[in-house]
Amino acid sequence: MNSISPGVLASLEELRDSVLRVFRGRPELVEALIASLLARGHVLLEDVPGVGKTTLAQALARSLQLDFHRIQFTSDTLPSDIIGISVFRQATGGFEFVPGPLFAHVVLADEINRATPRTQSALLEAMSEHAVTVERTRHLLAEPFLVVATQNPVESTGTYPLPESQLDRFLMRLSMGYPPREAELALLRAGTVEPELEQLVPVLDAADVIEMQRQVREVHVAESLTEYVLAVAEHSRRHDALALGISTRGALAWHRSAQALALVRGRGFATADDLHEIAEPVLAHRILLADPLVGDGWERSRRERAVVRMLLDEVPVPR
């Protein structure tokens, strides 16, 4: 089994503690977000407004000495508003590309389901390729690159729900929920987290993150666990509760996410517990329920997560 250097372990623990110094939610949510970054994936936060989504993304960016941009999506947001445009400069007699807010290490795409399908597609294509093309010129995005998109699953007026093929672009779908009572009480007493955000000192830089992303691929996964991932995927494809099971890309995402979570928790090897803990965030939005009468929003999400748990219960864990 692979070992991780004490320096990496200390840095990851310091990163986790730094984010939790500002973000008052569940620690496992922070670990999942960091794991998604290390696995070179993106995150969809599905929750109501006002529970700390912006704070979480900003705390991660500042703890990593990374650029952070927030994009507030509306129905009239155009692809050029997020990607950028080419502007003619009279002094030079040529066009100059002016980057949009997508050119940052950490991008908060707020209320992505309020954007039109055209704008959503432009964002999701950039997420997949880590580059954009404007006027036939390809522009690379920053590395590392993490998009944290949000959507409110309760409100549907004036929204454009992401289709299944685009949901698949997100490595994880997370629900934050409300913070623990003591944490919320401390926040009410403080009034704001802005002073704490300003005081955060970066513990890692972009080069450190890129190196850790490389190390994720070296986290050992036993052959029996790899076969278990495939067994769950195959079982989902013939399950009566599903019209569409876990794809090959979904199985790969689950495998890679378990490796990243193991690294975040200080291990050079993944376990069945890692796979089980990360299964719902990675797999629930990649399946299609067979029951067409299941409602939208919370109810559909709840049912998808329940089916993932059912799949895990029905496929024996290797010993």
Secondary structure, DSSP 4 states (H G I P E B T S, - for coil): -----HHHHHHHHHHHHHHHTT--S-HHHHHHHHHHHHTT--EEEE--TTSSHHHHHHHHHHHTT--EEEEE--TT--HHHHHEEEEEETTTTEEEEEE-TT-SSEEEEETGGGS-HHHHHHHHHHHHHSEEEETTEEEEPPSS-EEEEEE-SS--TT--PPPHHHHTT-SEEE---PPPHHHHHHHHHH--SHHHHHH------HHHHHHHHHHHTTSB--HHHHHHHHHHHHHHHT-TTEEE---HHHHHHHHHHHHHHHHHTT-SB--HHHHHHHHHHHHGGG-EES-TT--STHHHHHHHHHHHHHHHHHSPPP-
